[in-house]
């Protein structure tokens, strides 16, 4: 993935220089001529005939970095040992670690945390298994499970390559909601085997966050685990996206003075996330939703092998409008994109209803760029951090799991997800609400707290909380 346009970063070029053949002046000139800006020079080591230096250079993006490296490597007497940047350096050795809560200072401490004292705790859990939620890390621990089959916008890159994403998710869990999360990347993409492995691992965890598993397997995996486990299972790519989307729409329709349930909604990209978003909108009262994918608008007249499309045909598009995206978007109040870059054209947006709302959430390039949609759109949101109104799952999952763990919920319910969406939307006050601020920042500490409280209340209303309420509130 490239760095977004306009964002600067720095790289470190480690160069081995032949003392007789290489000239640092030529290196500096070459970097300058390619648009780089040298900000630091460090000598790593010096030998009789060579010297190794680290040169830190400001660059525009990955392509610029590659150009500078290629240019330097052509210079006589210069060998590029390696090129690193701030992102890679941050990932050295991984981004998370385990640390004990209590130091073991003497033999007495050792006997309490391990043998022989630990045996009493083991037998207490053996006699009453529910004590595992109280006396082990299960109380505050979530597994972030992936098979690496649908990672970000990168596709099926495998479990090892998925690890940096899952580590990052674990960091967000901890920093934003105090939840201990562990990356579990599986070297299998077999549905039955994934279900079996997660079930076998489940005694350790208080919740399961499924992540970056391709469709349609993600549906079956989640459904089976929900039925077969007594801890909450949540596929964030589907439901986290849907919750934050709905939160943004709750505030967007306030700005345009429309009722969400009266809006005509066109959704482009009928896959796992698109289907989950649609179900979430329907739960919120929306009835007029039209799904569009490669085959055009999904209608009951079509016969679809794709299970997402068939579900759409059976449950949406009440007026059975057919045709392309350009055909069905006429008069639409809301466009939701979970598809690919550039599929929505200016001409399409111009045909939407007055005060149109566009959520173009494809990453890293949205269905339409905000600057192109601006003349025709009242409220615009994307999945990117370099534009206003970022629809980001991190607004949902930390607080959601914090609430699930605190009340010891057995599963995630539709009422919890609706409550989470309303909680996220509520963080933006009436005084703050405007076209460029419909969704709070991911760094707003109130988000996780409000989501946590809303989820706990919904859990008790739905009867899935297993911890006495007075203990949760204490």
N, C-alpha and C positions, 0 to 999 in steps of 0.2 A: 504494500500500500504506500502511496506517495504522501508526502506532507502536504496539507492543504495549501492552495495557492495563497501567497502573501505571508506565510508563516516562515520565520527564520529559525534555523537550528545551527548547531556547530558540530563539526567532525574533528577527530584527531587522526592525523596521518602519521603513522610510525614509519620513518624512513631510515634506511641504512645508506650512508654516504661514503663513497670512496674519497679519501682525503685528497688524492691527487687529481681525480677526474671530475669530481662534483663541485659545483659552485652554488653556495646558498643564495647568492644574488640571482642566479638563473631560476632557482626554485621559486623565490619570492615573486620574480617577474612573471613566471608562468602562472602562478596562482592568481595574481592580480589581473593578468590578461584574460583569464577565464571567469572573472567576476567574483573571485573569492576574497575574503578579508581576513588576513592573519591577525589573530588576537593574542596568541601566546606561543612561545618556543621553549621547549625543555630538552636538555641533554639527558638521555637515558643512560648511555654508557659510551666510553671512548676507548678504542683499542689502537694498536700501532698504525694500522692502515685504514681503519674505518671508524666512523662515529654513527651512533644511532640517536635520532632526535624525534621528539613528538611535536608536531606542528598543529595547533588548534586553529581551525578556520571556520568562519561564519559562511554558511551556504544557504541557498534558497530552498532546495528540496533534494530528493534522492538522485534525480537525474543530474543536477548540478554537482552533487558529490561525486558521482561516477565520472563526469567529465573532467573534474579536477584530478582525480586519481589516475585516469587514463593519460592525461597530459603530463603529469609528473613522471609516470612510469617510462615515458619515452625519452627522458633526459639522460644523458650520458653519466654513468657513475652513480645513479640513484636507483635504489631498489625499494619498492613499496612493500613493507613487511605486512602490514594490515591497516585497515581503516575502521575506526569505531566511532560511534556517535553517542549522544547522551542517553538515548533510549536503550541501546545495547548495553551500555555500561550499567544502567540501572537494573538490568536483568541478570547480571553476572551472579552465578550461584543461586538463582531464583530470587523471588521477591518476598517470600514468607519464611518463617521458621517456627519451631515449637520451643516453648520455654516453660519451665516448671513454675507453678504458682507459689510454692514454698521451697526455700533452700533446705537441703539435707546437710545439717551441720555436725551431727554426731550420731552415735550408734542408736540412741533412743529415737531420733527422727527416722532413721532407717527402718527400725522395727515397726514404726507406725505406718509409714507409706508403703512398705513392702513387708516381707515376712519377718515375724509371724503375725503382726497385728492385722495385716490386710485380710487374713483368712476370715476374721469375724465379719468383715464387710461383705466379702464374697458370699458367705453363707446367708447373710441377711437378704441379699439380692436373690439368692437361690430360693429362699423360702417365700419371698415376695418380689417377683420380677419387676413390678412397677417402681421399686426403689432405685432401679438403674437410672431413672430420670432425676433422682435426687443425689445419688452417691457416686455418679460417674460423669464423664464429660458429655454424655448423651443429653444432659439438661440444656446444653448451650451449643450444640454442635450440628452442623449441616454438611452433608456431602454434596459437592458440586461435581456432577457426573456427566461425562461426555465420551463419545466414541470418536470425536474428531471428524465427523462426516459432513458437518455444515457449519464451519467456523467463520464467524463474521461474514465478510463478503468473499472469503478466500476459498470456500468450497470444502471438498473432501480431502483434507491435508493430513489426516491421521492423528493418533493420540499423542505422540511426542510433540508434534507441532502445535497441538491444541493446548498444551500445558501452560504457556505464558498467559493465555486468556483466562484459564481457570484460576491461576494464581492471582491474577488481577482482580477477579471476582471475589476471591477469598479476602483480599485486602479491603475491598469495599464493604463487605459484610462486617469486618472487624471495626474499621474506622467509623462507619456511619451508624452501626447499630450494636456494636459489641458482641457480635455473633462469631464464634470460632468456626470457620469453614475450611474444608480440606478438598483439594483437587483430586478427583478420582478419574483418571483417563484410561479407558478400557481398550485393550487390543483385540477388539471384536466388533463387528457391526451386525451380528446375528441377533435378531430380536429376542428369541427365546433365551439365548445365553446372557444377554444384557439383563433381562428380567431376573434370571436365576442369580447372577452375580450381585445385583443390587439387593435382592432379598437376603442373600447370605451375609452381606455387609451391614444390613440395617440395624442389628443390635447395638452397633456403636453410635448411631446417629439419632438425633431428634427430628430430622427432616431431610428430605431429598430434593435438591435443586437440579433438575435435568437441564442440560445446556448444549446447544449446538449439535443436536441430533437431527438428521435429515428426515424430511417427510417422505412418505406417510408413516414411516416406522415410529416416529416420535409419538404419534397418537396412540398406537397400540401399546407401546412401552409405558406411557403414562397411565393409560386406562387400566392396564393389568396391575401395575404397581399400586395404584390407588385402591383397587379391590383387594389386593393380597397383603398390604402392609397396614399397620396400625399407627403409622406416623405420616404427616403430610407430605405429599409429592406434588411438585410444582414445576411445569415446563416453562421456564421464564421467557423463552423466545416467543411462545404463543401468548401466555396470559400476562406477563409483565408488560409486553408491548401494548396489549389490549387495555390494561388498566391505565397506563399513562396516557394513551391516546384518548380514552374517555375523559380523563381528568382535564386534558387540554380542551376538548370539545365543550365540556361543561362551562368553561370560562369563555371560550370563543363565541358561543351562541349568545352569551350575555351582552357582548360587545355589539353584535349585529341585531340584537333585540328580536331573536327568533327562539322558538321552542324546539328543542332537539327532536322530540317525537314527531314534529311536523315537517322536518327537513327531508328533502330528497338527497340520498347519499349514494355516491358512485365510488366503489372500491376497486382498485386495479391491483391484481396480484392475488389470485385465489389459491393460496397455499396454506401452510400451517398457521402463520401469523395472521394472514388475511381472514381465515375462517374464525380464528379466536377473536379477532377484533369485531367481526360481524356478530358473533354470538354475544359479545359484551354489549354492543350497541342495541341489540334486540332486547337484552335483559334490562337495558335502560329505557326502553319504550320506543325505539326507532322501528318503524314498520316498512318504510320505502327504501330498501337497499338494493342496488344493482351491482352485481359482480362482473368484472371484465377481466379476461385473460387472453391468452394467445388465440383462442377460438372466437373471441369477441364476447358479447354479453352472454351470460349464462341464463338459459331459459329452460322451461319444462319441455319444450319441443325437441331439445337436444338429448342425445344419449351419450353419457360420458363414462369412460373407464376410470378417469381420475376421481377418487372418492371425494375430494374437496369440491370438485365441480358438481358432482351428483347431489351432494348435500345442498349446495347452493341452489341448484335447480329445483329442489323439493321445498326449500324454505324461504326463498327471497324473490325479488322482482315481481311484486304483486300485479303489475300491469303488463308483465311479459314483454317488455321492450327489448328488441333485438338490435343487432348491428355492432359497429365498432365503438371504441371509446369516444370518438368524435360524434357519433350518433346519439349515444345514450347520455352524454354529459350535458346536453342542452337543458337549461333550466335547473340544473342541480345546485343545491345549496352548499353541499360539502363534497370535496374530493379527498379520498384517502388513498395514498400510494404506498404499497408494500411490494413493489415490483422491481423496476430497473431504471437506469438513467435515461432521461430524455423522452420518455414515452408520452408525456403530457405536453402539448404544444400551446403556444400563445393563443392560437386560433380557438383551441378547445376551451381554454379558460375564459376567453371573451364571450363564449356562449352560455356560461353559467349564470345563475340568478344574481340579482343585485346583492352586494355585500357578501360575495363568495368567500368561503373558507377552504383553504387548500392545505392539507397535511401531506407533504411529499417526503416520505420517510426512507426511501432507498438510500443506502450508504455504500461508498462515500459520495456518490453523485446522485442527487435526488431526481425524481421524475421530471421536475422543472426547477430551474434555479430561481430563487426569490427575486432577483433583479429582473428576470424575464416576466415573471407573473405579476409583479408589483402594480402595473397600471390597471389590472382587472380584479385584483384580490384585496379583500378587506383585512383578512387575518391569514397569515402564512406561518407554517411550522415545518421543520425538517428534523432529520435525525442527527444533524451536525452541530458541533459546538461553536463553530465560527459564524453562525447565524442566530438571530433571536429565536426563542421558542423551540428549544431542543427537546424532542420527545425521546427520553432516555430511560431505559428500564431501571436504572439505578435509583430512580425516584420511588420505585415500588418494592423491589425484593428485600432490601435490608430491613425496612420497617415491618414488612409483611411477615418475614420469618421471625423477627424479634417478638412480634405479637403471638405467632403460632407457638413458639417455644415457651413463652411466659405463661400462657394458659394451658399448655400441654395439649394442643388441639390434635385430633386424630386425622383431620383432613382439611383441605381448602374448599370452601363453599363459594357459590356464586354471590351470596350476600357479602362475604368477606371482600371479594374483588370489587364489588360496587362500592362498598364502604371505603376501601382503600382509594379508589378513584376520587370520591367526594372529598376525602381527607387531603389528598394532594392538591386538588383544586382550591380547597379552603385556605391554603397557606398564602395564596395571593389575595390580599385584601381588596375590598371594593375601591379604595383610594388608589391602590397600586395598579389595578387592572387596566390594561390598554392593549392596543393591537400588537405591540412588541413585547408584552409581558403577560402571557396567559398561563405560564407554567413556571413553578419556582426553580431556582438554581439547584443543581445536584448537591451543592455544598451548604444549602440552607439546613441548619440543624433541626428546624421544626418539622421537616418533612417526615423523617423516620419516626419521630415521636408521635405525630398525629396519625400516621398510618398504623403504627403499633396499637394505639388506643382504639382506633376504629375497628381493626381486625379482632381485637380481644372482645369488644362489645358484640360484634357480629357472631363470633364463635359461641358465646353464651346464648345468644338468641337462637342460634341453630342447634344448640345442644351437643356440640362437638368438643367443647372444652372439658378437660378431665382434671383440672386443678381447681380447688375451691377458690371462689372469687376473692374472698377476703385475703388469701395468701398472695394472690397476684397483685392486689392493690397495696399490700404492706411493703 
